[in-house]
Amino acid sequence: MITSDLGAQSLRKAFSTFPTGVVAVCGLDRDGNLAGMAVSTFVPVSIDPPLVGICLQKSSRTWPVLREIPVLGISVMSHGHHVVARQLAAKEGDRFAGVSTSVTDRGAVLLSDAAAAFECTYVEQVDAGDHVFALLRIESAAWDGDAAPLLFHMSKFVEFEPSRISLRTQGLVPAVDWC
């Protein structure tokens, strides 16, 4: 359905039809406390130099804290993280209650059992309407090729099982290097 109604509710509905991955962006603040949030707009930007980007609401109270942390952990959430995703997206309360994390030697905070994990440093941010687009440099990366990612689709967290939808291995879709 094509509409010229570009109100917030209509746009949210239209945007929600595009499934996205969900990442946790976490670190230790100046006082050594855990700080973090769930982000559904995460994009690989460049291989050389290694860069990723995230979009964050300007009204976020967490992003200004995270932006000042020297090394951030980005965890690509997997199947079992739907409860964690809701906690990290909450406006109030202890976002890390019962959440299993680890801290790297560089100080990045990562979720246990993530599909992929990145240690990143803040580069810059660009104004993008009611959001900012933050560019982060990847300092290290790890991944679990068998982990099924958590997706955000139609305003809900959904679990995706790559083994159930394997068009490439069935020869229906040629392999493509998107980067």
C-alpha positions as a Markdown table, in Angstrom:
| # | Residue | x | y | z |
|---|---|---|---|---|
| 1 | Met | 0.0 | 0.0 | 0.0 |
| 2 | Ile | 1.4 | 3.4 | -1.0 |
| 3 | Thr | 0.5 | 6.3 | 1.2 |
| 4 | Ser | 1.6 | 9.9 | 1.5 |
| 5 | Asp | 1.0 | 9.7 | 5.2 |
| 6 | Leu | 4.5 | 10.1 | 6.6 |
| 7 | Gly | 3.5 | 10.4 | 10.2 |
| 8 | Ala | 5.4 | 8.6 | 12.9 |
| 9 | Gln | 3.0 | 5.7 | 13.2 |
| 10 | Ser | 2.8 | 5.1 | 9.5 |
| 11 | Leu | 6.6 | 5.2 | 9.1 |
| 12 | Arg | 7.2 | 2.9 | 12.0 |
| 13 | Lys | 4.8 | 0.4 | 10.5 |
| 14 | Ala | 6.5 | 0.6 | 7.1 |
| 15 | Phe | 10.0 | 0.5 | 8.6 |
| 16 | Ser | 9.0 | -2.6 | 10.7 |
| 17 | Thr | 8.5 | -4.7 | 7.6 |
| 18 | Phe | 12.3 | -4.7 | 7.1 |
| 19 | Pro | 13.8 | -7.4 | 9.4 |
| 20 | Thr | 17.0 | -6.3 | 11.1 |
| 21 | Gly | 19.5 | -7.9 | 13.4 |
| 22 | Val | 19.8 | -6.7 | 17.0 |
| 23 | Val | 23.0 | -5.8 | 18.7 |
| 24 | Ala | 23.9 | -4.9 | 22.3 |
| 25 | Val | 26.3 | -1.9 | 22.6 |
| 26 | Cys | 27.9 | -2.1 | 26.0 |
| 27 | Gly | 30.8 | -0.8 | 28.0 |
| 28 | Leu | 32.0 | 0.2 | 31.5 |
| 29 | Asp | 31.4 | 3.9 | 32.4 |
| 30 | Arg | 33.9 | 6.1 | 34.2 |
| 31 | Asp | 32.8 | 4.6 | 37.6 |
| 32 | Gly | 33.2 | 1.0 | 36.3 |
| 33 | Asn | 29.4 | 0.5 | 36.1 |
| 34 | Leu | 27.9 | -1.5 | 33.2 |
| 35 | Ala | 26.2 | 0.7 | 30.6 |
| 36 | Gly | 24.5 | -0.6 | 27.5 |
| 37 | Met | 21.6 | -0.6 | 25.1 |
| 38 | Ala | 19.9 | -2.7 | 22.4 |
| 39 | Val | 20.2 | -1.3 | 18.9 |
| 40 | Ser | 18.3 | -2.5 | 15.8 |
| 41 | Thr | 20.2 | -0.4 | 13.3 |
| 42 | Phe | 23.6 | -1.8 | 12.9 |
| 43 | Val | 25.4 | -1.8 | 9.6 |
| 44 | Pro | 28.8 | -3.0 | 8.3 |
| 45 | Val | 30.3 | 0.1 | 6.7 |
| 46 | Ser | 33.9 | -0.7 | 5.5 |
| 47 | Ile | 36.4 | -3.5 | 5.5 |
| 48 | Asp | 39.4 | -1.2 | 5.0 |
| 49 | Pro | 39.4 | 0.5 | 7.4 |
| 50 | Pro | 37.2 | -1.8 | 9.4 |
| 51 | Leu | 34.1 | 0.3 | 10.3 |
| 52 | Val | 30.5 | -0.3 | 11.5 |
| 53 | Gly | 27.7 | 2.1 | 12.1 |
| 54 | Ile | 24.8 | 2.3 | 14.5 |
| 55 | Cys | 21.8 | 4.7 | 14.6 |
| 56 | Leu | 20.6 | 6.0 | 18.0 |
| 57 | Gln | 17.8 | 8.3 | 19.1 |
| 58 | Lys | 18.9 | 11.8 | 20.0 |
| 59 | Ser | 16.7 | 11.5 | 23.1 |
| 60 | Ser | 18.8 | 8.5 | 24.3 |
| 61 | Arg | 20.3 | 9.0 | 27.8 |
| 62 | Thr | 22.5 | 6.0 | 27.4 |
| 63 | Trp | 24.3 | 6.9 | 24.1 |
| 64 | Pro | 26.1 | 10.0 | 25.6 |
| 65 | Val | 27.5 | 7.7 | 28.3 |
| 66 | Leu | 28.6 | 5.0 | 25.8 |
| 67 | Arg | 30.1 | 7.5 | 23.4 |
| 68 | Glu | 32.6 | 8.5 | 26.1 |
| 69 | Ile | 33.7 | 4.9 | 26.8 |
| 70 | Pro | 37.1 | 4.2 | 25.2 |
| 71 | Val | 36.3 | 0.7 | 23.9 |
| 72 | Leu | 32.7 | -0.5 | 23.3 |
| 73 | Gly | 31.6 | -4.0 | 22.9 |
| 74 | Ile | 29.1 | -4.8 | 20.2 |
| 75 | Ser | 27.4 | -8.2 | 20.5 |
| 76 | Val | 25.2 | -9.5 | 17.7 |
| 77 | Met | 22.4 | -11.1 | 19.7 |
| 78 | Ser | 21.4 | -14.7 | 19.0 |
| 79 | His | 18.4 | -16.9 | 19.6 |
| 80 | Gly | 18.4 | -16.9 | 23.4 |
| 81 | His | 18.8 | -13.2 | 23.8 |
| 82 | His | 15.2 | -12.0 | 23.3 |
| 83 | Val | 14.7 | -11.3 | 27.0 |
| 84 | Val | 18.1 | -9.6 | 27.2 |
| 85 | Ala | 17.2 | -7.5 | 24.2 |
| 86 | Arg | 14.0 | -6.2 | 26.0 |
| 87 | Gln | 16.0 | -5.5 | 29.1 |
| 88 | Leu | 18.6 | -3.6 | 27.3 |
| 89 | Ala | 15.9 | -1.6 | 25.4 |
| 90 | Ala | 14.1 | -0.7 | 28.7 |
| 91 | Lys | 14.1 | 3.0 | 29.7 |
| 92 | Glu | 14.3 | 2.2 | 33.5 |
| 93 | Gly | 15.6 | -0.5 | 35.8 |
| 94 | Asp | 18.7 | -2.7 | 35.9 |
| 95 | Arg | 19.3 | -3.5 | 32.3 |
| 96 | Phe | 22.0 | -6.1 | 33.2 |
| 97 | Ala | 20.1 | -8.1 | 35.9 |
| 98 | Gly | 20.7 | -11.7 | 35.3 |
| 99 | Val | 22.6 | -11.0 | 32.0 |
| 100 | Ser | 25.8 | -13.0 | 31.4 |
| 101 | Thr | 28.6 | -10.7 | 30.2 |
| 102 | Ser | 32.3 | -10.7 | 29.9 |
| 103 | Val | 34.8 | -7.8 | 29.9 |
| 104 | Thr | 37.7 | -8.0 | 27.4 |
| 105 | Asp | 41.3 | -7.0 | 28.2 |
| 106 | Arg | 40.6 | -3.7 | 26.4 |
| 107 | Gly | 37.5 | -3.1 | 28.6 |
| 108 | Ala | 34.7 | -3.9 | 26.1 |
| 109 | Val | 31.6 | -5.5 | 27.6 |
| 110 | Leu | 30.2 | -8.4 | 25.5 |
| 111 | Leu | 27.2 | -10.6 | 25.9 |
| 112 | Ser | 27.8 | -14.3 | 26.4 |
| 113 | Asp | 26.6 | -16.6 | 23.6 |
| 114 | Ala | 26.5 | -13.8 | 21.0 |
| 115 | Ala | 26.5 | -14.7 | 17.3 |
| 116 | Ala | 29.4 | -12.2 | 16.8 |
| 117 | Ala | 31.3 | -9.8 | 19.0 |
| 118 | Phe | 33.3 | -6.7 | 18.1 |
| 119 | Glu | 35.5 | -4.4 | 20.2 |
| 120 | Cys | 35.1 | -0.9 | 18.8 |
| 121 | Thr | 36.2 | 2.6 | 19.3 |
| 122 | Tyr | 34.1 | 5.7 | 18.6 |
| 123 | Val | 35.1 | 7.7 | 15.5 |
| 124 | Glu | 32.4 | 10.3 | 14.9 |
| 125 | Gln | 28.6 | 10.8 | 14.6 |
| 126 | Val | 26.5 | 12.5 | 12.0 |
| 127 | Asp | 23.2 | 14.2 | 12.6 |
| 128 | Ala | 20.3 | 12.2 | 11.0 |
| 129 | Gly | 17.0 | 13.8 | 11.8 |
| 130 | Asp | 15.7 | 12.5 | 15.2 |
| 131 | His | 18.7 | 10.1 | 15.3 |
| 132 | Val | 22.4 | 10.2 | 15.1 |
| 133 | Phe | 24.5 | 7.8 | 13.0 |
| 134 | Ala | 27.6 | 6.8 | 14.9 |
| 135 | Leu | 30.6 | 5.5 | 13.1 |
| 136 | Leu | 32.8 | 3.0 | 15.1 |
| 137 | Arg | 36.2 | 1.5 | 14.2 |
| 138 | Ile | 36.5 | -2.3 | 14.7 |
| 139 | Glu | 39.5 | -3.2 | 16.8 |
| 140 | Ser | 38.8 | -6.9 | 17.0 |
| 141 | Ala | 36.1 | -9.4 | 16.0 |
| 142 | Ala | 34.9 | -12.9 | 16.8 |
| 143 | Trp | 31.9 | -14.9 | 15.5 |
| 144 | Asp | 30.1 | -18.2 | 15.9 |
| 145 | Gly | 29.2 | -19.5 | 12.5 |
| 146 | Asp | 26.6 | -21.8 | 14.0 |
| 147 | Ala | 24.7 | -19.2 | 16.0 |
| 148 | Ala | 21.3 | -18.2 | 14.8 |
| 149 | Pro | 20.8 | -14.4 | 15.0 |
| 150 | Leu | 17.9 | -12.6 | 16.8 |
| 151 | Leu | 15.9 | -10.4 | 14.4 |
| 152 | Phe | 13.6 | -7.5 | 14.9 |
| 153 | His | 10.6 | -7.7 | 12.5 |
| 154 | Met | 7.1 | -6.1 | 12.7 |
| 155 | Ser | 8.1 | -4.5 | 16.0 |
| 156 | Lys | 8.8 | -7.9 | 17.6 |
| 157 | Phe | 11.9 | -9.9 | 18.3 |
| 158 | Val | 11.9 | -13.1 | 16.2 |
| 159 | Glu | 14.2 | -16.0 | 16.0 |
| 160 | Phe | 15.7 | -16.9 | 12.7 |
| 161 | Glu | 16.9 | -20.3 | 11.9 |
| 162 | Pro | 19.4 | -20.3 | 9.0 |
| 163 | Ser | 19.2 | -24.1 | 8.7 |
| 164 | Arg | 15.5 | -23.9 | 7.8 |
| 165 | Ile | 16.1 | -21.3 | 5.0 |
| 166 | Ser | 19.2 | -22.3 | 3.1 |
| 167 | Leu | 18.6 | -21.2 | -0.5 |
| 168 | Arg | 22.4 | -20.8 | -1.1 |
| 169 | Thr | 23.2 | -24.4 | -0.2 |
| 170 | Gln | 20.3 | -25.6 | -2.4 |
| 171 | Gly | 21.8 | -23.7 | -5.4 |
| 172 | Leu | 18.8 | -21.3 | -5.7 |
| 173 | Val | 20.8 | -18.2 | -4.9 |
| 174 | Pro | 24.4 | -17.6 | -6.0 |
| 175 | Ala | 26.9 | -16.6 | -3.3 |
| 176 | Val | 27.4 | -12.8 | -3.3 |
| 177 | Asp | 30.0 | -10.8 | -1.5 |
| 178 | Trp | 28.1 | -7.8 | -0.5 |
| 179 | Cys | 30.9 | -5.8 | 1.1 |
